[in-house]
Amino acid sequence: MCTAANYLTKCHYFGRNFDYEISYNERVTITPRNYPLIFRDTEDIENHYGIIGIAAGIDEYPLYYDACNEKGLAMGGLNFPDYCDYKPLDKSKVNIASFEIIPYILSQAKTISDAERLLENLNISDEKFSAQLPPSPLHWIISDRNASIVVEVVEEGLDIYDNPVGVLTNNPPFDKQLFNLNNYMALSNRTPENTFGGNLDLATYSRGMGSIGLPGDVSSQSRFVKAAFVKENSVSGDSEKESVSQFFHILASVEQQKGCTLVEEPDKFEYTIYSDCYNTDKGILYYKTYDGPQTSVNIHDEDLETNQLINFELVD
Ligand SMILES: C[C@H](CCC(=O)NCCS(=O)(=O)O)[C@H]1CC[C@H]2[C@@H]3[C@H](O)C[C@@H]4C[C@H](O)CC[C@]4(C)[C@H]3C[C@H](O)[C@]12C
């Protein structure tokens, strides 16, 4: 499971919990402006915006899980099993394999409107990266400081949703996640009144009773509601320290502790392998692994005019 979120103070913050049971040697990867982006079925892009993100440390290709470009556009891929339905190549469209979509969008788009224009004629194809790495069933959240969208390929085709909550988890499809929030509209950060009905003498006995009913389990639909509630009620100072700290607290509200989600007997557990937070205005990536300290990498500290990927092992 995974959860992605946005947060706006003086700067815009975007990031995610990466929850899974296996790791592909994740690392921080910076794609500098002149690294040639080779696409399988459409024209290569030789020069482009610089991108920073977390990628699989598998090959000399930026296999991003989530990333942000130097113009402040950010994107993350989250699991979307059962519903995801990539299509075969379609000659009438621009064909981009699912593993290429983050570099394809972030190399060229500055804003959500730019991204939407690129998506208009896109076919997200079922082409595999390699025999060992078939396509992963993902959906994507794309955000700039003003807006957020969700991109899903389902049986009927490509869906692009406005994301007014700025949160994404996993199944079901985004429109259903959003609709489900209606069930929680009575939740509040305030002390509730007794509206039970009748003449029962009911009283509050604890702070926080306005949020009774807020899901606390780690299923994808529950995490969506919990992260949305925490994010919508979030208050912090607007300094970098306070904003990043608050952002990590939003993600912490839906993190998965080792041991709570058994995915395979006897002891394979899904847990929050890393959490990250991009200051999209400044090109800074903050992250922490399950056992590691908070660490940061600033895209502008690196030479973005080179043509080789720049990789940093995660500090664990
Ligand atoms: C599994 C990851 C998403 C985490 C997540 O949402 N977990 C929830 C699980 S569940 O819903 O609760 O079952 C996704 C996010 C990014 C994915 C990776 C990236 O897309 C990069 C490559 C793409 C290749 O096609 C496959 C390997 C891969 C290295 C992917 C493996 C895996 O599917 C990743 C790591």
PDBQT file of the ligand as one rigid body, heavy atoms in Angstrom, charges set to zero:
ROOT
HETATM    1  C1  LIG A 401       4.737  -1.675  -5.726  1.00  0.00    +0.000 C 
HETATM    2  C2  LIG A 401       5.058  -0.194  -5.822  1.00  0.00    +0.000 C 
HETATM    3  C3  LIG A 401       3.862   0.600  -5.338  1.00  0.00    +0.000 C 
HETATM    4  C4  LIG A 401       3.723   0.479  -3.854  1.00  0.00    +0.000 C 
HETATM    5  C5  LIG A 401       2.300   0.303  -3.523  1.00  0.00    +0.000 C 
HETATM    6  O1  LIG A 401       1.427   1.030  -3.951  1.00  0.00    +0.000 OA
HETATM    7  N1  LIG A 401       2.057  -0.742  -2.737  1.00  0.00    +0.000 N 
HETATM    8  C6  LIG A 401       0.713  -1.111  -2.379  1.00  0.00    +0.000 C 
HETATM    9  C7  LIG A 401       0.525  -2.593  -2.537  1.00  0.00    +0.000 C 
HETATM   10  S1  LIG A 401      -1.149  -2.962  -2.484  1.00  0.00    +0.000 S 
HETATM   11  O2  LIG A 401      -1.873  -2.152  -3.402  1.00  0.00    +0.000 OA
HETATM   12  O3  LIG A 401      -1.563  -2.756  -1.127  1.00  0.00    +0.000 OA
HETATM   13  O4  LIG A 401      -1.225  -4.369  -2.860  1.00  0.00    +0.000 OA
HETATM   14  C8  LIG A 401       5.430   0.227  -7.237  1.00  0.00    +0.000 C 
HETATM   15  C9  LIG A 401       5.660   1.770  -7.312  1.00  0.00    +0.000 C 
HETATM   16  C10 LIG A 401       6.692   1.994  -8.402  1.00  0.00    +0.000 C 
HETATM   17  C11 LIG A 401       6.890   0.609  -9.023  1.00  0.00    +0.000 C 
HETATM   18  C12 LIG A 401       8.192   0.383  -9.779  1.00  0.00    +0.000 C 
HETATM   19  C13 LIG A 401       8.376   1.442 -10.878  1.00  0.00    +0.000 C 
HETATM   20  O5  LIG A 401       7.197   1.523 -11.689  1.00  0.00    +0.000 OA
HETATM   21  C14 LIG A 401       9.622   1.135 -11.728  1.00  0.00    +0.000 C 
HETATM   22  C15 LIG A 401       9.679  -0.305 -12.274  1.00  0.00    +0.000 C 
HETATM   23  C16 LIG A 401       8.691  -0.500 -13.429  1.00  0.00    +0.000 C 
HETATM   24  C17 LIG A 401       8.780  -1.904 -14.010  1.00  0.00    +0.000 C 
HETATM   25  O6  LIG A 401       7.820  -2.035 -15.023  1.00  0.00    +0.000 OA
HETATM   26  C18 LIG A 401       8.503  -2.920 -12.912  1.00  0.00    +0.000 C 
HETATM   27  C19 LIG A 401       9.479  -2.759 -11.762  1.00  0.00    +0.000 C 
HETATM   28  C20 LIG A 401       9.485  -1.342 -11.164  1.00  0.00    +0.000 C 
HETATM   29  C21 LIG A 401      10.703  -1.309 -10.228  1.00  0.00    +0.000 C 
HETATM   30  C22 LIG A 401       8.176  -1.044 -10.371  1.00  0.00    +0.000 C 
HETATM   31  C23 LIG A 401       7.945  -2.081  -9.241  1.00  0.00    +0.000 C 
HETATM   32  C24 LIG A 401       6.702  -1.773  -8.379  1.00  0.00    +0.000 C 
HETATM   33  O7  LIG A 401       5.536  -1.933  -9.111  1.00  0.00    +0.000 OA
HETATM   34  C25 LIG A 401       6.739  -0.323  -7.836  1.00  0.00    +0.000 C 
HETATM   35  C26 LIG A 401       7.890  -0.274  -6.844  1.00  0.00    +0.000 C 
ENDROOT
TORSDOF 0
